[in-house]
Amino acid sequence: MTRISPALLVMGATFAAAQHTPSAATNNFDTEKKQVSILLSEHEYPAALEAAKALNKRVPDDVMVYGLLTDANLELGNYKDAEIATQWMLDLRPGNLPALIRAARLRELFGDTEGAYELMEMAYQSTPATETGQRAFILTQMGHLRLSSGSGGAAQKLFEQALKSVPGYPSALGNLAQVRIAQKSYAEAVVLLEQRYNSAPRAENLYDLAEALQLAGRDAEAMRAFAGFESKSLLESDKKDNSNLKLVFYYADHAHQPSKALEAAQKEYAWRHDIYTLDAYAWALHVNGRDPEARRQIETALAVGIRDATIFHHAGEIALAMGDVAAAERYLKQSGSPSSTY
């Protein structure tokens, strides 16, 4: 059986268990899987993980239970466990769409952006044209991968294709806005992010709009948007489904309240250690002058393999604060920051 290399997910081989339909897969079992999905949608990842483990113990060859295990482990930062669960999905049913999408996400996290794109493209080709929502999601992910690789033109076409499939698709609007920001077309980015926020009025979407307004020179509107974001974010801060990571960056980079940034980061770090939580926690530690701790956290995040410009930039600034100019130069170059930064 083909296995997963340390840094790369590969397609699995079929074996006998793939042909077996578990007798315990009753209506009750399906209901329990849906309940785990609900927990995931509510960001109750620890509870979802325990429930998925219990289902997996009862029926160890159900493909979608491995999908639930993957999702919970990814969000908690248990990447090796997520890798194992995704490999089981591929081994039990080679080429199945849910496994391809999860494998692509892992490949991106492990630093293989091109491999992730190839898997998403396979997923797109296997998605019927009638599944417009699924196709829009996959196209947006493909565009995100192209954008993160520096191919803004290719990314833009994919986001526009997603929006043709599902007009007003929030994720595609947000990603297309990032293309416009990279092009310094800030006014256009604001329009796109306003459309997204109007259709999906989540706190994190308001934060992105506030940043775009600031870039567009509309400072008074940006200040109002940031204030609205802070109010909305604080209302959900003690829930699992929250915008605490954006709140960290608001307090660290805009409000200049480092102690509040650290408080928000610690809430998330207390229960999840995924890459993006580690990055936010590291940045909060940095703005509080705790750079040795910050460096440990940011390097733990980067050790997974992620090639993310923002995380590289944070790593560079933290290294610079510690006097490690060589590391700062390396990280800031990887982030795309101009050489004058260091």
C-alpha positions as MATLAB code, in Angstrom:
seq = 'MTRISPALLVMGATFAAAQHTPSAATNNFDTEKKQVSILLSEHEYPAALEAAKALNKRVPDDVMVYGLLTDANLELGNYKDAEIATQWMLDLRPGNLPALIRAARLRELFGDTEGAYELMEMAYQSTPATETGQRAFILTQMGHLRLSSGSGGAAQKLFEQALKSVPGYPSALGNLAQVRIAQKSYAEAVVLLEQRYNSAPRAENLYDLAEALQLAGRDAEAMRAFAGFESKSLLESDKKDNSNLKLVFYYADHAHQPSKALEAAQKEYAWRHDIYTLDAYAWALHVNGRDPEARRQIETALAVGIRDATIFHHAGEIALAMGDVAAAERYLKQSGSPSSTY';
ca = [
       0.000    0.000    0.000;
       1.385    3.405   -0.952;
       1.991    5.541    2.101;
       2.342    9.226    2.850;
       5.850   10.659    2.709;
       6.828   12.979    5.575;
       6.038   16.132    3.590;
       3.686   14.957    0.876;
       0.324   13.231    0.622;
       0.048   10.646   -2.133;
      -2.839    8.658   -3.552;
      -3.554    5.420   -1.727;
      -4.216    1.972   -3.131;
      -7.433    0.003   -2.948;
      -7.707   -2.856   -0.542;
     -10.433   -5.213    0.659;
     -11.872   -2.939    3.313;
     -12.843   -0.456    0.599;
     -15.411   -2.944   -0.636;
     -16.947   -3.528    2.768;
     -20.075   -1.704    3.877;
     -20.107   -1.606    7.695;
     -23.191   -3.211    9.192;
     -23.240   -0.559   11.912;
     -23.822    2.191    9.342;
     -27.465    2.533   10.343;
     -29.604    5.646   10.305;
     -28.491    6.244   13.879;
     -24.835    6.113   12.834;
     -25.472    8.579   10.006;
     -27.235   10.879   12.453;
     -24.231   10.778   14.754;
     -21.939   11.693   11.862;
     -24.167   14.674   11.116;
     -23.939   15.714   14.744;
     -20.145   15.699   14.485;
     -20.417   17.837   11.355;
     -22.538   20.299   13.305;
     -19.905   20.450   16.043;
     -17.297   21.205   13.388;
     -19.442   23.954   11.876;
     -19.731   25.482   15.345;
     -15.928   25.264   15.733;
     -16.288   22.882   18.666;
     -13.225   21.030   17.455;
     -12.193   19.191   20.659;
     -15.718   17.820   21.123;
     -15.930   16.932   17.437;
     -12.628   15.082   17.602;
     -13.689   12.965   20.568;
     -17.032   12.151   18.952;
     -15.355   11.237   15.653;
     -12.865    9.004   17.460;
     -15.757    7.157   19.106;
     -17.469    6.638   15.738;
     -14.211    5.471   14.175;
     -13.721    2.921   16.939;
     -17.195    1.501   16.265;
     -16.894    1.488   12.469;
     -13.221    1.635   11.479;
     -13.773    1.590    7.703;
     -16.233    4.454    7.221;
     -14.600    6.914    4.813;
     -16.385   10.033    5.994;
     -15.609    9.397    9.657;
     -11.968    9.697    8.638;
     -12.946   12.966    6.973;
     -14.393   14.201   10.264;
     -11.211   13.140   12.059;
      -9.153   15.012    9.476;
     -11.184   18.205    9.841;
     -11.020   18.296   13.631;
      -7.317   17.469   13.748;
      -6.487   20.107   11.127;
      -8.186   22.840   13.109;
      -6.497   21.794   16.339;
      -3.057   21.599   14.733;
      -2.713   17.812   14.995;
      -1.269   17.591   11.504;
       0.219   14.102   11.710;
      -3.123   12.684   12.860;
      -4.891   14.592   10.072;
      -2.415   13.178    7.562;
      -3.052    9.621    8.745;
      -6.836   10.057    8.611;
      -6.698   11.492    5.088;
      -4.488    8.638    3.924;
      -7.124    6.209    5.211;
      -9.758    8.055    3.154;
      -7.609    7.656    0.040;
      -6.822    4.011    0.755;
     -10.432    3.071    1.432;
     -11.772    4.855   -1.642;
      -9.057    6.098   -4.009;
      -9.804    9.381   -5.750;
     -12.888   10.254   -3.708;
     -13.706   13.965   -3.773;
     -13.762   14.690   -0.005;
     -10.340   13.074    0.404;
      -8.848   14.996   -2.532;
      -9.929   18.303   -1.016;
      -8.510   17.427    2.396;
      -5.295   16.072    0.891;
      -4.884   19.331   -1.029;
      -5.213   21.355    2.148;
      -2.580   19.248    3.861;
      -0.226   19.526    0.917;
      -0.526   23.316    1.102;
       0.203   23.299    4.826;
       3.228   21.072    4.205;
       4.568   23.551    1.632;
       3.669   21.730   -1.585;
       1.499   24.381   -3.225;
       1.780   22.899   -6.701;
       0.821   19.447   -5.448;
      -2.138   20.969   -3.641;
      -3.241   22.664   -6.856;
      -3.026   19.403   -8.799;
      -5.284   17.669   -6.276;
      -7.810   20.519   -6.318;
      -7.830   20.404  -10.098;
      -8.559   16.659   -9.921;
     -11.376   17.413   -7.484;
     -12.782   20.038   -9.852;
     -12.722   17.656  -12.814;
     -14.643   15.056  -10.804;
     -17.330   17.522   -9.657;
     -20.502   17.556  -11.824;
     -21.356   20.859  -13.497;
     -24.657   20.853  -11.616;
     -22.780   21.120   -8.294;
     -22.230   24.847   -8.707;
     -21.529   25.562   -5.047;
     -18.906   22.835   -4.793;
     -17.295   23.973   -8.036;
     -17.177   27.577   -6.807;
     -15.499   26.415   -3.601;
     -12.894   24.378   -5.478;
     -12.198   27.151   -7.994;
     -11.687   29.588   -5.135;
      -9.237   27.241   -3.454;
      -7.379   26.799   -6.746;
      -7.209   30.580   -7.097;
      -5.962   30.944   -3.535;
      -3.152   28.491   -4.289;
      -2.198   30.379   -7.447;
      -2.257   33.687   -5.558;
      -0.043   32.325   -2.785;
       2.414   31.187   -5.481;
       2.586   34.697   -6.900;
       0.440   34.060   -9.974;
      -2.043   36.886   -9.514;
      -3.341   36.795  -13.082;
      -4.159   33.086  -12.970;
      -5.724   33.535   -9.531;
      -7.935   36.366  -10.754;
      -9.318   34.237  -13.595;
     -10.163   31.417  -11.195;
     -11.921   33.755   -8.743;
     -13.902   35.307  -11.587;
     -14.844   31.829  -12.792;
     -16.038   30.965   -9.280;
     -18.164   34.113   -9.216;
     -19.725   33.152  -12.546;
     -20.598   29.789  -11.039;
     -22.066   31.355   -7.883;
     -22.518   35.146   -8.165;
     -21.605   36.895   -4.938;
     -19.773   33.875   -3.532;
     -18.209   35.416   -0.370;
     -14.919   33.521   -0.371;
     -14.266   34.345   -4.031;
     -15.067   38.018   -3.394;
     -12.624   38.115   -0.484;
      -9.862   36.432   -2.439;
     -10.398   38.604   -5.507;
     -10.094   41.605   -3.191;
      -6.651   40.314   -2.169;
      -5.669   40.327   -5.855;
      -6.832   43.931   -6.116;
      -4.836   44.856   -2.999;
      -1.722   43.262   -4.472;
      -2.367   45.376   -7.593;
      -2.803   48.446   -5.345;
      -6.358   48.817   -6.673;
      -7.628   49.583   -3.195;
     -10.926   51.191   -4.212;
     -11.897   48.062   -6.131;
     -10.878   45.907   -3.164;
     -13.152   47.954   -0.917;
     -16.109   47.399   -3.248;
     -15.526   43.638   -3.274;
     -15.134   43.450    0.501;
     -18.255   45.533    1.027;
     -20.159   43.056   -1.131;
     -18.761   40.169    0.895;
     -19.586   41.755    4.228;
     -23.135   42.597    3.101;
     -23.747   38.952    2.200;
     -21.740   37.461    5.106;
     -21.681   40.018    7.971;
     -19.106   38.218   10.082;
     -16.673   40.105   12.286;
     -13.582   38.871   10.426;
     -15.041   40.103    7.139;
     -15.551   43.553    8.651;
     -11.909   43.552    9.771;
     -10.704   42.894    6.218;
     -12.960   45.680    4.947;
     -11.552   48.080    7.550;
      -7.995   47.311    6.450;
      -8.908   47.896    2.791;
     -10.584   51.195    3.654;
      -7.402   52.240    5.423;
      -5.293   51.319    2.397;
      -7.675   53.308    0.205;
      -7.057   56.385    2.346;
     -10.593   56.432    3.735;
      -9.384   56.744    7.310;
     -12.590   57.925    8.982;
     -14.561   55.033    7.471;
     -11.771   52.632    8.388;
     -11.862   53.775   12.011;
     -15.616   53.219   12.161;
     -15.238   49.784   10.603;
     -12.473   48.820   13.035;
     -14.635   49.969   15.962;
     -17.534   47.908   14.644;
     -15.256   44.919   14.225;
     -13.967   45.183   17.797;
     -17.513   45.312   19.190;
     -18.676   42.312   17.145;
     -15.531   40.339   17.870;
     -15.660   40.857   21.629;
     -19.263   39.605   21.713;
     -18.122   36.214   20.391;
     -14.652   36.128   21.925;
     -15.476   33.526   24.584;
     -17.145   31.183   22.076;
     -15.296   28.614   20.016;
     -16.683   30.156   16.804;
     -14.980   33.510   17.106;
     -12.727   36.026   15.372;
     -10.037   36.077   18.042;
      -7.151   35.755   15.615;
      -8.265   38.891   13.773;
      -8.757   40.531   17.170;
      -5.114   39.776   17.985;
      -3.940   41.610   14.880;
      -6.370   44.478   15.444;
      -4.996   45.098   18.927;
      -1.386   44.498   17.873;
      -1.267   46.435   14.599;
      -4.069   49.003   14.673;
      -5.228   49.757   18.224;
      -1.693   49.355   19.624;
      -2.904   47.631   22.763;
      -0.405   44.763   23.108;
      -1.778   43.395   26.391;
      -5.211   42.933   24.814;
      -3.615   41.275   21.786;
      -1.919   38.762   24.077;
      -5.112   38.111   26.013;
      -7.005   37.308   22.818;
      -4.173   35.093   21.555;
      -3.964   33.171   24.809;
      -7.659   32.313   24.623;
      -7.107   30.497   21.343;
      -3.725   29.027   22.215;
      -5.240   27.436   25.313;
      -7.164   24.950   23.185;
      -5.695   24.837   19.660;
      -2.197   24.899   18.204;
      -2.803   25.119   14.467;
      -0.412   27.143   12.312;
      -2.495   30.309   12.260;
      -3.059   30.312   16.014;
       0.680   29.849   16.572;
       1.357   32.768   14.234;
      -1.101   35.058   16.035;
       0.217   34.006   19.435;
       3.800   34.624   18.301;
       2.906   38.089   17.036;
       1.127   38.940   20.272;
       4.178   37.824   22.246;
       6.386   39.916   19.969;
       4.450   43.158   20.428;
       4.672   42.530   24.161;
       8.468   42.296   23.959;
       8.598   38.565   24.597;
      10.621   37.727   21.501;
      12.340   34.481   22.584;
       8.913   32.934   23.252;
       7.564   34.486   20.060;
      10.351   32.940   18.020;
       9.686   29.467   19.414;
       6.025   29.705   18.438;
       6.593   31.112   14.945;
       9.270   28.527   14.184;
       6.951   25.755   15.349;
       4.396   27.046   12.841;
       6.919   27.271   10.009;
       8.272   23.790   10.779;
       5.046   22.312    9.392;
       6.163   23.574    5.974;
       3.684   26.372    5.314;
       4.745   28.953    2.709;
       2.717   31.937    3.885;
       3.885   35.508    3.246;
       2.341   36.920    6.420;
       3.876   34.264    8.652;
       7.274   34.721    6.995;
       6.988   38.471    7.560;
       6.183   37.963   11.240;
       9.089   35.526   11.566;
      11.408   38.079    9.973;
      10.342   40.894   12.268;
      10.726   38.669   15.332;
      14.204   37.541   14.226;
      15.163   41.147   13.579;
      14.031   42.147   17.084;
      16.318   39.439   18.455;
      19.282   40.691   16.451;
      19.408   37.702   14.095;
      19.858   39.681   10.896;
      20.610   36.658    8.701;
      17.388   34.896    9.670;
      15.443   38.142    9.384;
      16.761   38.701    5.864;
      15.885   35.134    4.848;
      12.347   35.275    6.227;
      11.588   38.754    4.920;
      12.756   37.783    1.440;
      10.447   34.778    1.574;
       7.592   37.071    2.582;
       8.179   39.341   -0.392;
       9.116   42.307    1.788;
      11.436   44.846    0.156;
      15.086   44.677    1.122;
      14.864   48.092    2.776;
      12.777   46.499    5.527;
      15.909   44.948    6.979;
];
